[in-house]
Amino acid sequence: MKTTIYIGTSLDGFIARTNGDLDWLMNPENHSNEVFEGYNDFIGKIDAIVIGRGTYEKVLTFPAWPYEKKVFLLSTSLKQLPKNLEGKAAIISMKPKKLLDYLSNGGFTNIYVDGGKVIQEFLKEDCIDEMIITKVPVLIGNGIPLFGILNNDLLFEHIETKVYSNGLVRSHYKRKRK
Ligand SMILES: NC(=O)c1ccc[n+]([C@@H]2O[C@H](COP(=O)([O-])OP(=O)(O)OC[C@H]3O[C@@H](n4cnc5c(N)ncnc54)[C@H](OP(=O)(O)O)[C@@H]3O)[C@@H](O)[C@H]2O)c1
């Protein structure tokens, strides 16, 4: 079982504005074929996606459901999905380690974990194996942070960093465990 976060952040480490806005990230200047290619390579290899309710609610504002792989939507408050998402997503409420056991028993091996609170919860339980973080060269001053409080240091090995012609910088890290 492998878990990866693949996320865009501002230079000051935010994944969205306080109100959830992604205008600074979705800005057309940040779109380029080479940036999309990296995402498509990654998404082609994973077999399930775990997102939090906050991310799900943002995704519902997009013109279309963006995921082709099965989505496990973490929520304690949502009870039902819209009809068009039946079979594409499932609501679930479990702590990271238990969830990963559940997904592993279901035959999933390569999981994409997304959403601010969800990523922080997974990191707190040391349940993230790889991080691919794309920095957008903008300071937004305030917002939803990517990282939060941990119980102990987590060491990562740097795998590679790609600098894109539009100024985005994507770094890939792998968890170093003893
Ligand atoms: N920059 C990027 O690349 C990027 C990527 C992803 C998301 N985002 C942005 O980040 C924002 C969302 O992040 P967020 O931190 O607000 O929310 P989030 O992590 O997506 O969702 C948090 C919610 O997930 C549920 N949850 C978390 N852990 C759970 C567990 N173990 N069991 C059951 N439910 C659990 C809870 O929902 P309940 O209250 O229902 O229990 C919690 O309030 C959005 O604006 C989104 O657009 C940005």
The ligand as an SDF file (V2000), in Angstrom:
LIG
                    3D

 48 52  0  0  0  0  0  0  0  0999 V2000
   -4.2550   23.4410   -3.5010 N   0  0  0  0  0  0  0  0  0  0  0  0
   -4.6790   22.2380   -3.7880 C   0  0  0  0  0  0  0  0  0  0  0  0
   -4.0560   21.5160   -4.6100 O   0  0  0  0  0  0  0  0  0  0  0  0
   -5.8680   21.6930   -3.0570 C   0  0  0  0  0  0  0  0  0  0  0  0
   -6.0990   20.3140   -3.0340 C   0  0  0  0  0  0  0  0  0  0  0  0
   -7.1710   19.8450   -2.2950 C   0  0  0  0  0  0  0  0  0  0  0  0
   -7.9930   20.7160   -1.6340 C   0  0  0  0  0  0  0  0  0  0  0  0
   -7.7510   22.0480   -1.6950 N   0  0  0  0  0  0  0  0  0  0  0  0
   -8.6260   22.9920   -1.0180 C   0  0  0  0  0  0  0  0  0  0  0  0
   -8.6300   22.7700    0.3750 O   0  0  0  0  0  0  0  0  0  0  0  0
   -9.9090   23.1110    0.8920 C   0  0  0  0  0  0  0  0  0  0  0  0
  -10.4370   21.9450    1.7180 C   0  0  0  0  0  0  0  0  0  0  0  0
   -9.5370   21.6110    2.7480 O   0  0  0  0  0  0  0  0  0  0  0  0
  -10.0500   21.4870    4.2440 P   0  0  0  0  0  0  0  0  0  0  0  0
   -8.8690   21.3820    5.1350 O   0  0  0  0  0  0  0  0  0  0  0  0
  -11.0180   22.5780    4.5000 O   0  0  0  0  0  0  0  0  0  0  0  0
  -10.9220   20.1820    4.1920 O   0  0  0  0  0  0  0  0  0  0  0  0
  -10.7100   18.6220    3.8720 P   0  0  0  0  0  0  0  0  0  0  0  0
   -9.5020   18.0700    4.4990 O   0  0  0  0  0  0  0  0  0  0  0  0
  -10.9140   18.4140    2.4030 O   0  0  0  0  0  0  0  0  0  0  0  0
  -12.0270   18.0740    4.6050 O   0  0  0  0  0  0  0  0  0  0  0  0
  -12.1540   18.1370    6.0280 C   0  0  0  0  0  0  0  0  0  0  0  0
  -13.3860   17.3870    6.4220 C   0  0  0  0  0  0  0  0  0  0  0  0
  -13.2600   16.0080    6.0860 O   0  0  0  0  0  0  0  0  0  0  0  0
  -13.9250   15.2250    7.0540 C   0  0  0  0  0  0  0  0  0  0  0  0
  -12.9540   14.3230    7.6880 N   0  0  0  0  0  0  0  0  0  0  0  0
  -11.6010   14.4960    7.8170 C   0  0  0  0  0  0  0  0  0  0  0  0
  -11.0570   13.4160    8.4010 N   0  0  0  0  0  0  0  0  0  0  0  0
  -12.0640   12.5370    8.6250 C   0  0  0  0  0  0  0  0  0  0  0  0
  -12.1390   11.2260    9.1740 C   0  0  0  0  0  0  0  0  0  0  0  0
  -11.0500   10.5790    9.6180 N   0  0  0  0  0  0  0  0  0  0  0  0
  -13.3510   10.6140    9.2450 N   0  0  0  0  0  0  0  0  0  0  0  0
  -14.4730   11.2580    8.8100 C   0  0  0  0  0  0  0  0  0  0  0  0
  -14.4690   12.4800    8.2710 N   0  0  0  0  0  0  0  0  0  0  0  0
  -13.2770   13.1180    8.1850 C   0  0  0  0  0  0  0  0  0  0  0  0
  -14.5690   16.1860    8.0560 C   0  0  0  0  0  0  0  0  0  0  0  0
  -15.8600   16.4340    7.5070 O   0  0  0  0  0  0  0  0  0  0  0  0
  -17.2030   16.4200    8.4300 P   0  0  0  0  0  0  0  0  0  0  0  0
  -17.2170   17.7410    9.0840 O   0  0  0  0  0  0  0  0  0  0  0  0
  -18.2980   16.1900    7.4580 O   0  0  0  0  0  0  0  0  0  0  0  0
  -17.0240   15.2910    9.3990 O   0  0  0  0  0  0  0  0  0  0  0  0
  -13.6720   17.4070    7.9070 C   0  0  0  0  0  0  0  0  0  0  0  0
  -14.3100   18.6010    8.2900 O   0  0  0  0  0  0  0  0  0  0  0  0
  -10.8120   23.4200   -0.2890 C   0  0  0  0  0  0  0  0  0  0  0  0
  -10.8970   24.8070   -0.4460 O   0  0  0  0  0  0  0  0  0  0  0  0
  -10.0650   22.8070   -1.4490 C   0  0  0  0  0  0  0  0  0  0  0  0
  -10.3220   23.4550   -2.6550 O   0  0  0  0  0  0  0  0  0  0  0  0
   -6.7110   22.5530   -2.3840 C   0  0  0  0  0  0  0  0  0  0  0  0
  1  2  1  0
  2  3  2  0
  2  4  1  0
  4  5  1  0
  4 48  2  0
  5  6  2  0
  6  7  1  0
  7  8  2  0
  8  9  1  0
  8 48  1  0
  9 10  1  0
  9 46  1  0
 10 11  1  0
 11 12  1  0
 11 44  1  0
 12 13  1  0
 13 14  1  0
 14 15  2  0
 14 16  1  0
 14 17  1  0
 17 18  1  0
 18 19  2  0
 18 20  1  0
 18 21  1  0
 21 22  1  0
 22 23  1  0
 23 24  1  0
 23 42  1  0
 24 25  1  0
 25 26  1  0
 25 36  1  0
 26 27  1  0
 26 35  1  0
 27 28  2  0
 28 29  1  0
 29 30  1  0
 29 35  2  0
 30 31  1  0
 30 32  2  0
 32 33  1  0
 33 34  2  0
 34 35  1  0
 36 37  1  0
 36 42  1  0
 37 38  1  0
 38 39  2  0
 38 40  1  0
 38 41  1  0
 42 43  1  0
 44 45  1  0
 44 46  1  0
 46 47  1  0
M  CHG  2   8   1  16  -1
M  END
$$$$
